[in-house]
Amino acid sequence: MVPMRVSLLVLSGVLLGSTGGAQSRPAPVSALPHVSSTGQVVVPPVALSVRGPNINESAANSSSTLPDDALKPEETHRKLVDLIQVIFTVTDKHGEFVKDLKQDQFKVLDNNLPPKEIVGFESQTDLPLRVGLLFDASNSIRERFLFEQQATEQFLRKVIRPQSDKAFVLAFDEVSEVTQDFTNDLDKLGAGIRIIRPGGGTAVWDAVYYACRDKMMKEENTTPVRRAIILLSDGDDNQSRVLRQEAIEMAQRAEVIVYTISTNLSNVHDGGDRNLQALADATGGRAFYPYKLSDISDDLNEIQGELRSQYSIAYKPDDFSPNGQFRSIQITPENTKLRVRVSKGYFAPKR
C-alpha cells in the first residue's frame, strides 16, 4: 500500500433507528465503564466484573467518574490519518468467497461521490486478527449453553494464530464480565470460555458498546489489524443502558465487523433476531440463524473462512468536510452476479 500522509482520522459509524416500539431512555453512558484522560479504566462497581489476567484489579473496584465531555470516544481515541480504509467481503451467487478481484472491478461511492483518490487496494486474507467473543450468559440460553461453549472454544482454536492474532472473551447477562482479556494463549482463552455460567437478564447493547469502546479501541497495535466481534445471543435486550443505535455507532467508530449467531432455535425470527441482523448489516458482518445446535459449529466455520477472505480499499473522499455528519459507503462489483458486504458508512469527525 502507498504510504499515507498523516493529518486526520475518520472513524466509521452508522446511525440507525431504535428497535421499534416504545422504549425508555437508558441511564447515561457515564454509568458504563470508561477510560480517563490518563488511560485508567474507570468502572462503576456493578457495571463490570473482571476475572481474566492482565487486568488492573483495582480498576474493577473504582467508583469514580468523569464529566460527560470526557467520555466522548471520538475525542479520546482519535488518531490522525487522512483517508478512509474499508474492509469488505465479496461472494458469488452460491455464497462462496471470491478472492481474486482487482480494484478496477469495483465502483466506490462515498457520500454518493467517487473518491478523490484511491490510495490502496488489497486482498488482505492474512491481516492479524483482533477477535472479541461476546457470550450471552443470560437465563434464556441455559439449555444449550454447554454446546455453545464447546463450539466457540473450537472456533478460537481454529482461527487464532498465536504468532499474530489475539482474542478476548466477554460474558454478559445484566452486566458484562471479561473472563479473559486479549491474549494469544489458546489455553487461557479456552479457560475463559469454560468459566462462564448462565444466569440473569440480558444487556446486549451494553456489552457490544463496552467491547468496542474499551477493548477494541484501547488495544494498541503496531501494524494494521482486522477487528471482529462474534456475538452469540438471542438479541432480546432487557437491561441495557445504551440504545441499539448507540451500540451500532460505537462498533462503527471502532472499525469492528460484527458477526451474530442467534441462540433462538425456534425457527421463527423474532425481534431479537431482527436486532442481531441490524447490528451485522450496519458493520459489514453477517447474521446467522442456526436451526439446530450442530449448525452453530458450521456457522462459526463460515465466519472463520470469511475473516481470511476479505478485501481492503483505502481512499481519500471527495468534497469531505470534518463536520461530524454521517457519510454513506457503497461498493458495487462490476460483475452484477457478485455480492459485496460492507459497512453502511461512517461519521466524519468534527474539528
C-alpha positions in Angstrom: 0.0 0.0 0.0 1.2 3.5 -0.7 2.5 5.4 2.4 -0.2 7.5 4.0 0.3 11.2 4.9 -0.8 11.9 8.5 -3.5 14.5 9.0 -7.0 13.5 10.3 -8.9 10.3 11.2 -12.4 9.5 10.0 -13.8 6.9 12.5 -16.5 4.9 10.9 -20.0 4.7 12.4 -23.7 4.4 11.4 -26.9 5.8 12.8 -30.0 3.5 12.8 -33.4 3.8 14.4 -34.2 2.2 17.7 -35.5 -1.3 17.9 -39.1 -0.2 17.3 -41.9 0.2 19.7 -41.9 2.2 23.0 -38.5 2.3 24.6 -37.4 4.2 27.7 -34.1 6.2 27.6 -31.4 4.2 29.4 -29.2 5.6 32.1 -26.4 8.0 30.9 -23.3 6.4 29.3 -21.3 7.6 32.2 -22.8 4.7 34.1 -20.8 2.4 31.9 -17.0 1.6 32.2 -15.0 4.3 30.6 -11.4 5.5 30.1 -9.9 8.5 31.8 -7.7 11.0 30.1 -4.7 9.3 31.8 -5.6 6.0 30.3 -7.1 4.4 33.5 -10.1 2.2 33.1 -12.9 3.6 35.4 -15.6 1.1 36.2 -18.7 1.6 38.3 -18.9 -1.2 41.0 -21.7 -3.2 39.3 -21.1 -2.5 35.7 -18.2 -4.9 35.0 -16.6 -7.8 36.7 -13.1 -8.9 35.6 -11.6 -12.4 36.1 -9.1 -12.6 33.3 -5.3 -11.9 33.7 -3.6 -8.7 32.6 -6.3 -6.5 34.1 -5.7 -3.9 36.8 -7.6 -5.4 39.7 -8.1 -2.0 41.4 -9.9 -0.6 38.4 -12.7 -3.1 38.9 -13.4 -1.6 42.3 -13.2 2.1 41.3 -16.4 4.1 41.5 -15.0 7.5 40.4 -16.5 9.1 37.3 -15.5 11.8 34.8 -17.5 14.7 33.3 -19.7 13.7 30.3 -17.5 15.5 27.9 -14.5 13.4 28.9 -16.3 10.3 27.8 -16.6 11.0 24.1 -14.8 8.1 22.4 -14.2 10.0 19.2 -12.2 12.6 21.2 -10.4 10.1 23.5 -9.4 7.7 20.8 -8.9 9.9 17.8 -5.9 9.1 15.7 -4.5 11.0 12.8 -4.8 9.8 9.2 -6.1 11.4 6.1 -8.0 8.6 4.4 -10.8 6.1 4.7 -10.0 2.4 4.9 -12.8 0.0 4.3 -12.9 -3.8 4.6 -15.5 -5.7 2.6 -16.4 -9.2 1.5 -17.3 -10.5 -1.9 -19.4 -13.6 -2.5 -20.9 -15.3 -5.6 -24.5 -16.4 -6.1 -23.7 -19.6 -4.1 -22.3 -17.7 -1.2 -18.7 -18.7 -1.9 -16.0 -16.2 -1.3 -14.4 -14.5 -4.3 -10.8 -13.6 -3.6 -9.0 -12.7 -6.9 -10.7 -9.5 -7.9 -8.9 -6.2 -8.8 -9.5 -2.6 -7.9 -10.9 -1.7 -11.4 -13.6 -4.3 -11.0 -15.4 -2.2 -8.3 -17.2 1.1 -8.2 -16.8 3.0 -4.9 -19.0 5.9 -3.8 -18.5 7.9 -0.6 -21.5 10.1 0.2 -22.7 9.3 -3.4 -19.4 10.7 -4.9 -16.4 8.8 -6.4 -13.3 9.1 -4.2 -10.9 11.9 -5.0 -8.1 9.3 -4.9 -7.7 5.6 -4.4 -4.6 5.1 -2.3 -4.5 1.4 -1.9 -6.4 -1.9 -2.7 -5.5 -5.3 -1.3 -7.0 -8.7 -0.8 -6.0 -8.9 2.9 -6.5 -12.5 3.7 -3.6 -12.6 6.2 -4.1 -9.5 8.3 -3.6 -10.1 12.1 -7.0 -10.6 13.8 -8.3 -9.0 17.0 -11.4 -11.0 17.9 -13.9 -10.4 20.7 -16.1 -13.3 21.7 -19.2 -12.0 23.3 -21.2 -14.7 25.1 -24.8 -14.3 26.2 -24.9 -15.8 29.6 -28.5 -14.9 30.4 -31.0 -17.5 31.7 -32.7 -17.6 28.3 -29.9 -19.7 26.7 -29.3 -22.1 29.7 -30.4 -25.3 27.9 -27.9 -25.0 25.1 -25.1 -23.3 27.0 -22.6 -26.2 27.2 -22.7 -26.9 23.5 -22.1 -23.3 22.6 -19.1 -23.2 24.9 -17.6 -26.2 23.2 -18.3 -24.9 19.7 -16.8 -21.4 20.4 -13.7 -22.8 22.1 -13.1 -25.0 19.0 -13.6 -21.9 16.8 -11.0 -19.9 18.6 -8.5 -22.8 18.5 -9.0 -22.9 14.7 -9.0 -19.2 13.9 -6.4 -17.7 16.3 -2.8 -17.9 15.1 -0.7 -17.4 18.3 2.1 -15.7 16.4 -0.1 -12.9 15.1 -3.7 -12.9 16.4 -5.3 -12.1 19.8 -8.7 -12.6 21.2 -10.7 -11.8 24.4 -13.7 -13.4 26.0 -16.6 -11.4 27.5 -19.7 -12.9 29.1 -22.8 -10.9 29.8 -26.2 -11.1 31.4 -27.3 -7.8 33.0 -23.6 -6.9 33.5 -20.5 -7.6 31.4 -17.7 -9.7 32.6 -14.3 -10.1 30.9 -13.3 -13.7 31.7 -10.2 -13.5 29.6 -8.5 -10.3 28.3 -6.7 -10.0 25.0 -4.2 -12.9 24.6 -2.8 -15.3 22.0 -2.7 -18.1 24.6 -5.3 -20.6 23.4 -5.4 -22.4 26.7 -6.3 -19.2 28.6 -9.0 -18.4 26.0 -10.5 -21.9 26.5 -10.5 -21.4 30.2 -12.1 -18.0 29.8 -15.0 -19.7 27.9 -15.4 -22.7 30.3 -15.6 -20.5 33.4 -18.8 -18.8 32.2 -22.0 -19.7 34.0 -25.5 -18.7 32.8 -27.9 -16.6 34.9 -29.6 -13.2 35.0 -31.1 -10.8 32.4 -29.7 -9.6 29.1 -27.8 -6.4 28.3 -26.7 -7.0 24.8 -26.1 -3.3 23.8 -24.1 -2.5 26.9 -21.8 -5.5 26.1 -21.3 -4.5 22.5 -20.7 -0.9 23.4 -18.2 -1.7 26.1 -16.3 -4.3 24.0 -15.9 -1.9 21.1 -15.0 1.2 23.1 -12.9 -0.1 26.0 -11.4 -3.3 24.4 -11.1 -2.9 20.7 -10.4 0.9 20.7 -7.9 0.6 23.6 -5.9 -2.3 22.2 -2.6 -0.9 20.8 -1.4 -2.3 17.5 1.8 -1.5 15.7 0.5 -2.9 12.4 -2.9 -2.9 10.6 -5.3 -5.4 12.1 -8.8 -6.7 11.4 -11.2 -6.3 14.3 -14.2 -8.6 14.6 -16.7 -9.5 17.2 -18.6 -12.8 17.4 -21.8 -12.3 19.3 -23.8 -15.3 20.5 -27.2 -14.1 21.8 -30.9 -14.3 21.3 -30.8 -10.5 20.8 -33.6 -9.8 23.3 -32.2 -6.9 25.4 -34.0 -6.1 28.6 -31.3 -4.5 30.8 -29.0 -2.2 28.7 -28.4 1.5 29.5 -27.4 2.3 25.9 -29.6 2.1 22.9 -29.2 -0.3 19.9 -28.2 2.7 17.7 -25.5 3.8 20.2 -24.0 0.3 20.3 -24.0 0.1 16.5 -22.4 3.5 16.2 -19.7 2.5 18.6 -18.9 -0.6 16.6 -18.5 1.5 13.5 -16.3 4.0 15.3 -14.1 1.2 16.5 -14.0 -0.2 12.9 -15.3 -3.6 14.1 -17.1 -6.1 11.9 -19.8 -7.9 14.0 -20.9 -11.4 13.3 -24.0 -12.5 15.2 -25.2 -16.1 15.8 -28.8 -16.3 17.1 -29.4 -18.6 20.0 -33.1 -18.6 19.2 -33.7 -22.1 17.9 -37.5 -21.8 17.5 -37.2 -21.4 13.7 -39.3 -18.3 13.9 -37.5 -15.0 13.6 -38.5 -12.6 16.3 -37.5 -9.1 17.4 -34.2 -10.3 18.9 -33.2 -11.8 15.6 -34.0 -8.6 13.9 -31.8 -6.8 16.4 -28.9 -9.1 15.5 -29.5 -8.6 11.8 -29.4 -4.8 12.1 -26.1 -5.0 14.0 -24.5 -7.3 11.5 -25.7 -5.4 8.5 -24.6 -2.0 9.8 -21.0 -3.2 10.4 -20.5 -5.3 7.2 -20.8 -8.5 9.1 -23.3 -11.3 8.8 -26.1 -12.7 10.9 -26.6 -16.5 11.3 -29.7 -18.3 12.4 -29.0 -21.9 13.2 -31.9 -24.3 13.1 -30.3 -26.9 15.5 -27.3 -26.8 17.9 -25.0 -28.6 15.4 -25.5 -25.7 13.0 -23.6 -23.4 15.3 -20.3 -25.1 14.6 -21.0 -24.7 10.9 -21.7 -21.0 11.3 -18.5 -20.5 13.2 -16.6 -22.2 10.4 -18.2 -19.9 7.9 -17.0 -16.9 10.0 -13.5 -18.4 10.1 -13.4 -18.6 6.4 -14.7 -15.1 5.9 -12.1 -13.5 8.2 -9.4 -14.7 5.8 -11.2 -13.8 2.6 -11.8 -10.0 2.7 -10.7 -7.0 0.7 -9.4 -3.7 1.8 -9.6 -0.4 -0.1 -8.1 2.9 1.1 -9.2 6.2 -0.5 -9.5 10.0 0.0 -13.1 11.1 -0.2 -14.2 13.9 -2.4 -16.0 17.0 -1.0 -15.0 16.0 2.5 -15.7 18.2 5.5 -14.9 17.3 9.1 -18.4 18.3 10.3 -19.4 15.2 12.3 -22.0 14.2 9.7 -22.7 10.6 8.6 -21.3 9.6 5.2 -22.5 6.5 3.4 -20.3 4.0 1.7 -21.3 2.0 -1.4 -19.1 -0.6 -3.2 -20.5 -2.2 -6.3 -18.9 -5.0 -8.2 -18.6 -4.8 -12.0 -20.0 -8.3 -12.2 -23.6 -8.0 -11.2 -23.7 -11.6 -10.1 -21.4 -10.9 -7.2 -22.5 -9.5 -3.9 -20.5 -7.1 -1.7 -21.0 -7.0 2.1 -19.6 -3.7 3.6 -20.3 -1.3 6.4 -23.1 1.2 5.8 -20.8 4.2 6.4 -19.0 6.3 8.9 -19.2 9.6 10.8 -16.8 12.4 9.8 -15.1 13.8 12.9 -15.6 17.4 14.0 -12.6 19.7 14.2 
